[in-house]
């Protein structure tokens, strides 16, 4: 076995971790794959024999690659990120049996958190993700953002406050989540408006991202309040035969996939027995790239 193959094998041992870092940084599975591939290219062009801690080196490099991608994304965008944006979901069957995917579907990377991370400045996001989610020391993060360790600590602290203030407190028990989602689906199928209102928090927020292919801004929306969201949910009745429960980023959610073709994915956040947030991705272009093989 030649040296390049040995290096490739060593890299593959870290691929899952690197993708988890990149996914949290970018909120896009496709971009996360691109970042991991760029990290491999940088490793293959480097003096690998001189790297004492390969895992730490790769984590730092993928963080830097993601930071550059976020900054490039920000510079290209004339307008701020639309409130309707929903990150790429990670879908798994209710009975999770794939340990290699655990890092992607962990509770710490729920859609609610990813939505909040989209509102952070690139350097804030990097400092928070690497330190708070992956325990990377500030001394290692500081060179990436070109700041002192103290300033980097402040970036993470500022991001942490925004995350805590904006992320709903989620119910950790999947059984409880399932009962609430089942009640929601039953009410939607029956067209029972009051039952829908009862399962929704009074301040529930629904975020629907339909992309640019089926109505664009007109189809995407943010809706607030139990009665208003319940009115929207009544439209789900027509899709009832193709709706099934799945894990969406480690939480109970709903997939609408008639004839195996995904039309929409709905993630929810349940708190104190009610749904406090709904995230719907209905962008055909992004849905077409989802991997549904794990659901079979």
N, C-alpha and C positions, 0 to 999 in steps of 0.2 A: 504494500500500500504506500503510495507516494505522500510527500509532505502536504500537498494541497488537499488531498482527500482526508488526511488526518485532521487538518485544520477545519475542513467542512464538517466533519463528524463532531468535532468539539463545538462548532457554532450551532449545529442542530440541537445540541443539548440545552442551549439557551434560547432557542427560537420561541417557545411558548411564552417565556417570561418577557422577552423583548416585544412580542406582539401585544401582550397585556399592557406594557408600558405605553406603547405607541397608540393603542386603542383608546386608552384613557386620555392621552394627550390630544388626539385628533378627532375622536368621536366618529371615525370612519374606518370600517374594516378594510376597504380597498386602500386607503391612504396608509393605514397601519402596515399592510403588507409591503407597500412601496418603501416605507421607512425602514422596515426590517431588511429588505433587499439592499437598500443603500448602505445599511450598517455592515452587511456582509461584504459589499464591495470595498468599503473602507478597511475592513479587517484584512481582506485578501491582498490589499496593496500595502499593508503595513508590515513592520518587522514583528511578527507575532511572537517570536522567541523572546523578545524583550518585555512582553506583557506578563507581569507577575500574577495579577488578578483578572483573568479574562472576563468573568461575569461582571465585575465592577466596571471594567473598561468598556464592555459592550453596552451596559446600561447608560453610561455617560454619553457614549457616541450616539445611541438611538435617541437619547434626550436632546442632544444638540441638533440632530437631523430633524426631529419633530419641531423644535423651536424655530428652525429656519423655515419649515413648511408653514407653520402658523403665521410667522411674520410675513411670508410671501402671500399667504391667503388674505391677511389684513390689508396689505398694500394694494392688492388687486381689487378689493371691495370698496366701491364708492360709498355705499350705504352700510350702516351697521347691520349685524346679523339680525334677520327677521325674527320676531317673537314666535313665529310658527315653526321654526326649525326643530326637527326631531332627529337625534343621532341615529346611526345605524344600529338596529337591535341585534342581539345575539339570541337565537332561538334554539331551545332544546326541549325534548319531551319531558313530561312531568316526572317520569322516573329517570333521573340522571344516572348514566352508567359510564360516562366518558371522562375519566380523571384528567385527561390532557386538556380538557376545555374548562376545568374548574376555575382557572385564573381569569377567564373571560366572563364567566357568568356569576362571579361572586357578588354578594350583596353590595360590596363597596363600589361596584361599577353599575349601579342601577341607572335607568334612564334619567331619573330626577337629578342625580348628581352630574351626569354628563351634560344635561341641559344647562345647569348652573355653571359648569366649567367653561361652556361656550361664551359666557359673559365676561370671563377674566381676560386680562391682558396676557399675551404669550408668556412673558417672564413669570408672572404670578402663577399661571397654570403649571408651568414647569416646576417651579419651586414647591408648589403644593403637591403635585402628583408624585414627584420623586421623593420628597421627604415624608409626607403624611401617608402616602399609600405604599411606598416601597422602602421606607426607612433609609434613604440615601443621606449621608451626612451633609450638612450645609457647606462644609469646607470643600466637598466634592462638587456641589451644585454651583457654587459661587463663580468658578472660572467659566462655566457655560454661559451664564447670564452677564458675565463681565462686571461683577459687583463684589463687594466685600462680603464676608460670611454674615456679618451683622445686618447688612442691607438685604441679603438673600433671606435671612430669617424674617425680616419685616415683610418681604414679599409673600412668604408663606403664611404669615400671621394675618395679613390683610385678606388673602384669598380664603383662609379658614373662616374668618368672620363672615364673609359673604356667603360661603357655602352653608354654614350653620344657620344663617338668617333666612336663606331662600329654599333650602332642601326640606321637604316635609318629613316628619318623623314617621318612618315606615314600620308596619307590623312585620316582625321577623318570622312569625309562624306561618308556614306555607298552608297548613290546614285551615287556618283562619282566613287567609287570603282567598283560598279556594272557595270557601263558603260564601264569602262576599261576592266574588266574581260570578259564581253560579247563580246567586240571587239576582245579580245585575242582568245576566244573560236570560234568565227565565222571565224577568219583567219585560225585557226588550222583545223577546219572542212573543209574549202575550199582548204586547202593546199596552201594558199597564203603567200609565204615567205616574200615578201616585206611588206605586211600588218602586219605580225607578228613583223618584225623589227621595224615598225613604232610605235607599242604600247609598245615596250620594251625600257627601258633606255639604253643608250650606254654602261653603266658600270654594267648592270644587272648581278646578280649572281644567278645561279640555283644550289641548293643543293638537291641531291637525295639520300635517305637512303633506300636501299633494304634489309638491314639485312644480315644474313648469309645463308638464305635458298634458295635464287634464284640468285646465282652468287656471293654473298658476295661482296668483295672489287671490283670485276670486274664490278658488276652491279651498285654499289654505285659510285657517282661521284660528283665533283664540277665543274661547267662550268661557264665561265665568258665571257661577251660581248654579245651584242644584236644579232649579226648574228650567233654566235655559239649556243646561247640559242634557237634562232628561228629554227635552224636545228634540235635541239632536239625536239622542240614543234611540228614539222611536224609529228612525230610519234604518236601524240595524235589523229590524224585523225581516226585511226582504232578503237579508244575507244569512238568516238563521241556519238554513240547511248546510251551509259551508263553513260555519263557525266552529272552532274547536279550541279547547284550552291548551296552552303550551307554557313553557317557562320563557319569559322575555327578560333577559338580563338577570336571571336568577329569581324573578318574581312571577307570580301567576298572571298570565295575560291571555290574549285571544288572537288567533290567526284566522283570517278569512281567505280560504284558498279553494275556490271551486275548481274541480277537476285537477287539483294539485298545483294550480297556478296562483301564487299569492296576489291578492288584490289589496289587502291591508293587514297591518299588524298593529294591535293595540296593547300597549303596556299600561299598567295602572299602579298607583300607589295607594295602599290601604292603610288606614290609621284609625285606631279605636273603633273598628267595626264598620267603617264607611270608606268609600272611595274619595280620596282628596285630590287626586290628579289623574288625568287620562292623557296618554300620548299616542297619537295615531299617525303611523307612516303609511301614506297611500301614493307615494311617488313611484310610478311604474318603472322608471329607469333604475332606481335604487333597489326596489323590490325584486327586480329580475336578477340582481346579483346576489341575493340572499342564498345561503346554503341550507336547503331544506332536507338534505340527505339524512341528517342526524334525527329527523322526526319520524322516519320510517320505522 
